[in-house]
Amino acid sequence: MQNFLKELKISELNKGVSTGSKWISTSGEKIKSFSPVDGKQIASVNSCDKRSFDYVIETAKKAFSEWRLWPAPKRGEVVRQIGNELRKNKSSLGKLVSYEMGKSLQEGMGEVQEMIDICDFSVGLSRQLYGLTMHSERYGHRMYEQYHPLGIVGIISAFNFPVAVWSWNSMLAMVCGDVCIWKPSEKTPLCGIACQQIISKIFKENNVPEGVCNMITGGREVGEWISEAPEIALVSATGSTRMGKAVSASVGARLGRALLELGGNNAIIISKEADLNIALIGSVFGATGTAGQRCTSTRRIIIHAEVYDLFKKKLAKAYKQLKIGDPLKEENHIGPLIDEDAVNAYLYAIKQCKKQGGKFVLPGGKLSGKGFESGCYVKPCIAEVTNEMDIVQHETFAPILYLLKYETLEEAIRLQNDVPQGLSSAIFTLNLREAEAFLSHAGSDCGIANVNIGTSGAEIGGAFGGEKETGGGRESGSDAWKIYMRRQTNTINYSDQLPLAQGIKFTI
């Protein structure tokens, strides 16, 4: 057994339901976790059944009635300690993320650092849950707004960021006074168990009510229970657009709140006035980081005609220098795709691209032989395409990069926006007018728009999310915390009269 599994005490558990520090026995279906790195089974976990789900709901309701009364800075102190505990476990948890999900070790460590960063952000936020004071039109009256805890927050996370996205939601929700029920991806259940192990120690030391931070493992059915449960005030779901539409329909039918972070089809515009050296780094990392399995991965590069051939050659040369293999070895840039289904989707996309007229700069393909026995390793692919091709309009969660050519900035922005998704976008240019036009009302229609950095690698200080089929949600920094709370407008009359608004007269 890998040492990091022992350090995280994964070997001691086969239960997939926890209410904080307690683990609950269930009769749910066993989930087997296989590493895409070597194809070996890491462990199996009993998933949540309906009886244990109902128990978690009741435990969470009871916890909320107490947790919401804790002063926000005191809740923040618990989150501060969680951040410190994550620092102690960064190496082991980062390795588990890399081994169970398949991303490079550097990215696995970076994901845990994101968790630490959001803890730090949330601690500060716990003293800044500000409302707003307004002037009343009525004499002797004061108006203001304040924010109150919302209730139970359901979190459905995806395999590609098996721990960070949970922390974005749960740490903010906890300092806001909410309680959480987290369903990690059934493809990475052990990452969820490891996080629960880490935080349970802090909960015990601080006498945190049982049920403040719950975890339930399972597949689609368990996700549907979360979406349909009237007790869950907010459902934050990360995944495909198809999944998001189903969640939105279920939550909307009961008039609950949904926070959706869905697919991306992200583009980088390369101006003829770009610094091509930094543009190359941003493009290659954006397209191949996490083996193209980020919602912010670069799918399309839109290149000015005057530098198209030069940049295409630079890309091809850089791609040939990439090392593919065991992501736990730091010299490797790219690990495996998550499973064989992902490989098949990658191969199908390449087939469709060729069928629809794409011309391959690098053809890609599945890797086999020594070191690739799991069957999940593929070669990054580059193809020259047009935006009208059906395959280009869809997100393929794999390292496939499409190249397009443009003549004018207006054409480039039109191409950038001409897809159903609207998550992340970027332009590389040293021309101030081009940069400002890209960021203007008539520029990028994405939730994230960058200048001289790539589409991938957002900081936690800014709100994260996108538009159109990306769902419209916002997580992490800025004022994203407000979705985890209910807003209340208050008016206080300290006069000896009762004047009505809008000057209405009512006498009796």
C-alpha positions in Angstrom: 0.0 0.0 0.0 1.2 3.5 -0.8 2.5 5.3 2.2 0.3 8.3 1.7 -2.8 6.1 2.0 -1.6 4.9 5.4 -0.8 8.4 6.5 -4.4 9.5 5.6 -5.8 6.3 7.3 -7.7 5.4 4.2 -7.0 1.7 4.8 -9.1 1.8 8.0 -12.3 2.7 6.3 -14.8 1.2 3.9 -17.8 3.4 5.0 -18.8 6.2 2.6 -21.1 8.2 4.9 -19.9 10.6 7.6 -21.7 13.3 9.7 -18.4 15.0 10.7 -16.5 12.8 13.1 -18.8 9.8 13.0 -18.9 7.2 10.2 -22.2 5.5 9.4 -22.7 1.9 8.2 -24.7 1.6 5.1 -26.1 -1.1 2.8 -25.4 0.9 -0.3 -23.7 -0.4 -3.4 -19.9 -0.8 -3.2 -17.9 1.7 -5.1 -14.5 0.5 -6.3 -11.8 3.1 -6.7 -9.3 2.3 -9.4 -6.3 4.5 -10.0 -5.9 5.5 -13.7 -2.2 5.7 -13.0 -1.6 2.0 -12.9 -5.1 0.5 -13.1 -5.0 -1.0 -9.6 -7.9 -1.0 -7.2 -7.1 1.3 -4.3 -10.1 0.5 -2.1 -13.8 -0.1 -2.1 -16.4 2.0 -0.3 -20.0 1.3 0.7 -22.0 4.1 -0.8 -24.9 5.9 0.8 -28.4 4.3 1.0 -31.7 6.1 1.5 -31.8 5.3 5.2 -28.4 6.8 5.9 -29.2 9.8 3.6 -32.3 10.5 5.6 -30.3 10.2 8.8 -27.7 12.7 7.5 -30.5 15.2 6.6 -31.9 15.0 10.1 -28.4 15.3 11.7 -27.6 18.3 9.4 -30.9 20.1 10.4 -30.2 19.7 14.0 -26.6 20.9 13.6 -27.8 24.0 11.7 -30.0 25.1 14.6 -26.9 25.3 16.8 -24.1 26.2 14.3 -25.9 29.3 13.0 -25.8 30.7 16.5 -22.1 30.5 16.8 -20.5 34.0 16.2 -19.1 34.1 12.7 -15.5 34.8 13.9 -15.8 31.7 16.1 -16.9 29.7 13.0 -13.9 31.3 11.2 -11.6 30.1 13.9 -12.6 26.5 13.2 -11.9 27.0 9.5 -8.5 28.5 10.3 -7.6 25.3 12.1 -8.8 23.3 9.2 -6.4 25.2 7.0 -3.5 24.5 9.3 -4.5 20.8 9.4 -4.5 20.8 5.6 -1.0 22.3 5.6 0.2 19.4 7.7 -1.4 16.9 5.3 -0.6 18.7 2.1 2.0 16.2 0.8 -0.1 13.0 1.6 -3.4 14.5 0.3 -1.7 16.0 -2.8 -0.3 12.5 -3.6 -3.7 10.9 -3.2 -5.3 13.4 -5.5 -2.6 12.7 -8.1 -3.0 8.9 -7.7 -6.8 8.6 -7.6 -7.5 11.3 -10.2 -4.4 11.1 -12.4 -3.3 14.7 -12.5 0.4 15.6 -12.1 1.9 15.7 -8.6 2.5 19.5 -8.9 -1.2 20.0 -9.8 -2.2 17.6 -6.9 -0.2 19.7 -4.5 -1.6 22.9 -6.1 -5.1 21.7 -5.5 -4.5 21.2 -1.8 -2.9 24.7 -1.7 -6.2 26.0 -3.2 -8.0 24.5 -0.2 -5.5 26.2 2.2 -6.0 29.5 0.4 -9.8 29.3 0.6 -9.6 28.6 4.3 -7.4 31.7 4.7 -9.9 33.7 2.6 -12.9 32.4 4.6 -11.3 33.3 8.0 -11.0 36.9 6.9 -14.5 36.8 5.5 -15.9 35.6 8.9 -15.4 39.2 10.1 -16.7 40.8 6.9 -20.2 39.5 6.3 -21.3 43.1 5.7 -24.7 44.4 5.1 -25.8 47.8 3.8 -27.3 50.9 5.4 -29.7 53.1 3.4 -31.5 56.4 4.0 -35.2 56.1 4.4 -37.6 58.5 2.8 -39.6 58.6 6.0 -38.7 60.8 9.0 -37.5 59.0 12.0 -36.8 55.7 10.1 -33.6 53.7 9.4 -33.2 51.1 6.7 -30.5 48.5 6.4 -29.8 45.0 4.9 -28.3 42.1 6.7 -27.3 38.5 5.8 -28.4 35.4 7.7 -27.3 31.7 7.3 -29.2 30.0 4.6 -29.4 26.4 5.9 -28.2 23.1 4.4 -25.9 23.4 1.4 -25.6 20.3 -0.9 -22.3 20.0 -2.7 -21.9 17.7 -5.8 -18.3 17.8 -7.0 -16.6 16.4 -10.0 -13.6 14.1 -10.3 -11.2 16.6 -12.0 -10.9 18.7 -8.8 -11.8 16.1 -6.2 -11.1 18.3 -3.2 -10.7 21.9 -4.1 -14.2 22.6 -5.3 -15.6 21.1 -2.1 -13.5 23.4 0.0 -14.6 26.5 -2.1 -18.2 25.7 -1.2 -17.9 24.3 2.3 -15.4 26.7 3.9 -17.5 29.7 2.7 -20.7 28.0 3.7 -19.4 27.2 7.2 -18.3 30.7 8.0 -21.7 31.9 6.8 -23.3 29.7 9.4 -24.5 27.0 7.0 -24.1 23.2 7.2 -23.0 21.0 4.3 -23.7 17.7 2.7 -21.0 16.7 0.2 -21.2 14.1 -2.5 -17.7 13.6 -4.0 -17.4 12.1 -7.4 -17.9 8.3 -7.4 -14.7 8.2 -9.5 -12.7 9.8 -6.6 -14.4 8.7 -3.3 -11.2 8.3 -1.4 -10.3 11.9 -1.7 -13.6 12.7 0.0 -12.9 10.2 2.8 -9.5 11.7 3.3 -10.8 15.2 3.6 -13.4 14.0 6.1 -10.7 12.3 8.2 -8.7 15.5 8.3 -11.5 17.9 9.3 -13.0 15.4 11.9 -10.0 16.0 14.1 -10.6 19.7 14.2 -14.3 19.3 14.8 -13.7 17.1 17.8 -11.2 19.5 19.3 -13.6 22.4 18.9 -16.9 20.6 19.9 -18.4 21.4 16.6 -22.0 20.0 16.4 -22.2 16.6 14.6 -23.6 17.2 11.2 -22.0 20.6 10.3 -20.0 19.0 7.5 -21.3 15.7 6.1 -20.1 13.5 3.4 -22.1 10.9 1.4 -20.6 8.8 -1.4 -22.6 7.4 -4.3 -23.5 7.8 -7.9 -26.3 9.5 -9.9 -29.1 8.3 -7.6 -27.5 9.9 -4.5 -27.1 13.2 -6.5 -30.8 13.1 -7.3 -31.7 12.7 -3.6 -29.7 15.9 -2.9 -31.3 17.8 -5.8 -34.8 16.7 -4.7 -34.5 17.1 -0.9 -36.7 20.1 0.2 -34.5 20.5 3.3 -31.5 21.4 1.2 -31.7 25.2 0.6 -28.8 25.4 -2.0 -27.4 22.8 -4.3 -23.9 23.6 -5.7 -23.2 21.2 -8.6 -20.1 20.9 -10.7 -20.0 18.7 -13.8 -21.3 18.4 -17.3 -24.0 20.7 -18.8 -26.3 17.7 -19.2 -26.0 17.0 -15.4 -26.4 20.7 -14.6 -29.7 20.9 -16.5 -31.0 17.9 -14.6 -30.0 19.4 -11.3 -31.5 22.8 -12.2 -34.8 21.2 -13.1 -35.0 19.3 -9.9 -34.0 22.1 -7.6 -36.1 24.7 -9.6 -39.2 22.5 -9.3 -39.1 22.9 -5.5 -38.0 26.6 -5.8 -34.6 25.9 -4.2 -31.4 27.6 -5.2 -28.9 26.1 -7.6 -25.2 27.1 -8.1 -24.0 25.5 -11.3 -20.4 25.2 -12.6 -20.7 23.3 -15.9 -18.8 22.8 -19.1 -16.3 25.1 -20.8 -15.1 25.5 -24.4 -12.4 28.0 -23.7 -10.4 29.9 -26.3 -7.2 31.9 -26.4 -6.8 34.7 -29.0 -3.2 35.1 -30.2 -2.7 38.6 -31.6 0.0 39.4 -34.2 1.2 41.8 -31.4 1.5 39.1 -28.7 4.6 38.1 -26.9 4.6 34.6 -28.5 6.9 33.1 -25.8 4.5 33.7 -22.9 1.6 32.9 -25.2 3.1 29.5 -25.9 3.5 28.7 -22.2 -0.1 29.7 -21.5 -1.5 27.8 -24.4 0.4 24.5 -23.8 -0.4 24.4 -20.0 -4.0 25.4 -20.7 -4.5 22.7 -23.2 -2.5 19.8 -21.6 -2.6 20.6 -17.8 -4.6 17.8 -16.0 -4.6 16.0 -19.4 -7.2 18.5 -20.7 -9.6 17.6 -17.9 -10.2 21.0 -16.5 -13.4 23.0 -17.1 -11.0 25.9 -17.9 -8.8 23.8 -20.2 -7.9 25.6 -23.5 -9.9 23.9 -26.3 -9.4 26.4 -29.1 -6.6 28.8 -30.1 -7.6 31.6 -32.4 -4.4 32.9 -34.1 -3.9 36.0 -36.3 -3.1 35.0 -39.9 0.3 36.8 -39.8 1.6 34.7 -37.0 -0.5 31.5 -37.6 2.1 29.3 -39.2 4.9 30.5 -36.8 2.8 29.8 -33.7 1.6 26.5 -35.0 5.2 25.4 -35.4 6.0 26.6 -31.9 3.1 24.6 -30.5 4.0 21.4 -32.3 7.7 21.7 -31.1 6.6 22.3 -27.5 4.1 19.4 -27.5 6.9 17.0 -28.6 8.8 17.9 -25.5 6.0 17.0 -23.1 6.6 13.9 -21.0 3.6 11.6 -20.4 3.6 9.0 -17.6 3.1 8.3 -14.0 1.9 11.7 -12.5 3.6 10.9 -9.2 6.9 11.3 -10.9 7.7 15.0 -11.0 9.5 14.9 -14.3 6.2 14.0 -16.1 3.9 16.8 -17.4 0.9 14.8 -18.2 -0.8 11.9 -16.5 -3.7 9.6 -17.6 -7.3 10.4 -18.3 -9.6 9.4 -15.5 -10.9 6.1 -17.0 -11.4 4.1 -20.2 -14.7 5.9 -20.9 -12.8 9.2 -21.1 -10.3 7.6 -23.5 -13.1 6.4 -25.7 -14.6 9.9 -25.7 -11.2 11.3 -26.7 -10.8 8.8 -29.6 -14.4 9.4 -30.8 -13.7 13.2 -30.9 -10.6 12.7 -33.0 -12.6 10.4 -35.3 -15.3 13.0 -35.7 -12.8 15.8 -36.2 -11.2 13.9 -39.0 -14.6 13.1 -40.5 -15.7 16.7 -40.4 -12.6 18.0 -42.2 -10.1 18.7 -39.5 -6.4 18.6 -40.5 -4.1 17.2 -37.8 -0.9 18.9 -36.8 -0.4 16.2 -34.2 -2.8 13.2 -34.6 -2.8 12.1 -30.9 -3.8 8.5 -30.1 -3.9 6.0 -27.2 -0.6 4.9 -25.6 0.3 1.4 -24.7 3.2 -0.6 -23.4 5.4 -0.3 -20.3 4.1 2.4 -18.0 0.8 2.7 -19.8 -0.8 -0.6 -18.6 -3.9 1.1 -17.2 -5.1 1.9 -20.7 -5.8 5.5 -19.7 -2.9 7.4 -21.2 -3.2 9.3 -24.5 -1.1 11.7 -26.6 -2.1 15.4 -26.8 -3.7 16.2 -30.2 -3.7 19.4 -32.3 -6.0 19.9 -35.2 -6.7 22.7 -37.6 -10.5 23.3 -37.8 -13.3 25.8 -38.4 -15.6 26.9 -35.6 -18.7 25.6 -37.5 -17.6 22.0 -37.1 -20.0 20.2 -34.8 -17.2 18.6 -32.8 -15.6 22.0 -32.1 -18.9 23.2 -30.5 -18.8 20.5 -27.9 -16.4 20.1 -24.9 -14.3 17.0 -25.0 -12.6 16.4 -21.6 -9.3 15.4 -23.0 -6.1 17.1 -24.5 -7.5 18.0 -27.9 -6.6 21.4 -29.1 -8.3 23.1 -32.1 -6.5 25.8 -34.1 -8.4 28.6 -36.0 -7.2 31.6 -38.0 -8.5 35.2 -37.9 -7.9 38.5 -39.7 -9.5 41.1 -37.5 -10.0 41.4 -33.8 -13.8 41.6 -34.3 -13.7 38.3 -36.1 -11.5 36.7 -33.4 -14.0 37.8 -30.6 -16.9 36.5 -32.7 -15.2 33.1 -33.0 -14.3 33.1 -29.3 -18.0 33.8 -28.4 -19.5 31.5 -31.0 -19.9 28.4 -28.8 -22.7 27.4 -26.3 -20.3 27.6 -23.3 -19.0 30.7 -21.6 -16.5 29.9 -18.9 -13.0 31.2 -19.5 -11.2 33.1 -22.2 -8.0 34.9 -22.9 -6.1 37.2 -25.3 -2.4 37.5 -25.7 -1.5 41.0 -27.0 0.8 43.9 -26.1 -1.7 46.3 -27.8 -3.7 48.2 -25.1 -6.6 48.9 -27.5 -7.0 45.2 -28.3 -6.8 44.2 -24.6 -9.5 46.7 -23.6 -11.7 45.8 -26.5 -11.5 42.2 -25.5 -12.6 43.1 -21.9 -15.3 45.5 -23.1 -19.1 45.0 -23.3 -18.6 43.9 -26.9 -15.7 41.6 -26.0 -15.6 38.2 -24.4 -18.9 36.9 -23.2 -17.3 34.6 -20.6 -17.4 34.7 -16.8 -13.5 34.9 -16.9 -11.6 37.0 -19.4 -7.8 37.3 -19.1 -5.1 39.3 -20.8 -1.6 37.8 -21.2 -2.4 34.8 -19.1 -4.1 31.6 -20.2 -7.6 30.3 -19.6 -6.6 27.9 -16.8 -5.4 28.6 -13.2 -7.8 30.9 -11.5 -7.0 32.4 -8.1 -9.4 32.0 -5.2 -9.6 35.7 -4.6 -11.9 36.3 -7.6 -15.4 34.9 -8.2 -15.1 31.8 -10.4 -17.8 30.8 -12.9 -19.2 31.3 -16.3 -22.2 32.2 -18.5 -24.5 30.5 -21.0 -24.3 26.7 -20.8 -21.6 27.0 -18.1 -24.5 27.7 -15.7 -24.1 31.3 -14.5 -22.8 30.3 -11.0 -20.0 32.0 -9.0 -17.9 30.3 -6.4 -14.8 31.1 -4.3 -13.8 34.7 -3.9 -15.1 38.2 -4.2 -18.8 38.4 -3.0 -19.6 34.8 -4.0 -20.3 34.2 -0.3 -23.7 35.9 -0.7 -25.3 32.9 -2.4 -24.8 30.9 0.8 -26.9 33.4 2.8 -30.4 34.9 2.8 -30.7 38.6 2.5 -33.0 40.5 4.8 -34.1 44.2 4.5 -34.9 45.8 7.8 -36.7 49.1 8.6 -36.8 50.6 12.1 -39.2 53.3 13.1 -37.8 55.3 16.0 -40.3 58.1 15.7 -43.7 58.6 17.5 -45.6 58.5 14.2 -46.3 55.9 11.5 -45.8 57.5 8.1 -46.3 55.3 5.1 -44.0 55.0 2.1 -44.7 56.9 -1.1 -46.5 59.5 0.9 -49.7 57.4 1.2 -52.2 58.6 3.8 -54.2 56.2 5.9 -56.2 57.4 8.8 -58.7 55.7 11.1 
